[in-house]
Amino acid sequence: MILPHLEPAEIPQIWHCLQQISDPELPALSITDLGMVRKVERDGDGWRIIFTPTYSGCPATEFLQDAIIRQLAAAGFSPVTVAIRLDPAWTTDWMNADARARLR
């Protein structure tokens, strides 16, 4: 019998926290609206956030890494590691439908 992979119950709460972090260049949209957060996963006793900035030289990357760590720590999730993934490169295809509608 194959058991399904179960995600930790905290993951939806973490996604909700991440939804509260606005993109500094498009403050009406969050980093999750833009699809910059690729994955949330358990990392030992803490959490790993897989994050792809909108472009490799994005000056807001460090700011957003710090914002993720601060936001999650304030909600009781720590330690947090933010892993930057540049491959595959971010694409507007990763934006959610609501974000697309708000940009129009």
Buried (B, 14 or more C-beta within 10 A) or exposed (E): EEEEEEEEEBBEBBEEBBBEBBBEEBEEBBBBBBBBBBEBBEEEEEBBBBBBBBEEEBEBBEEBBEBBBEBBEEBEBEEBBBBBEEEEEBEEEBBBEEBEEEEE
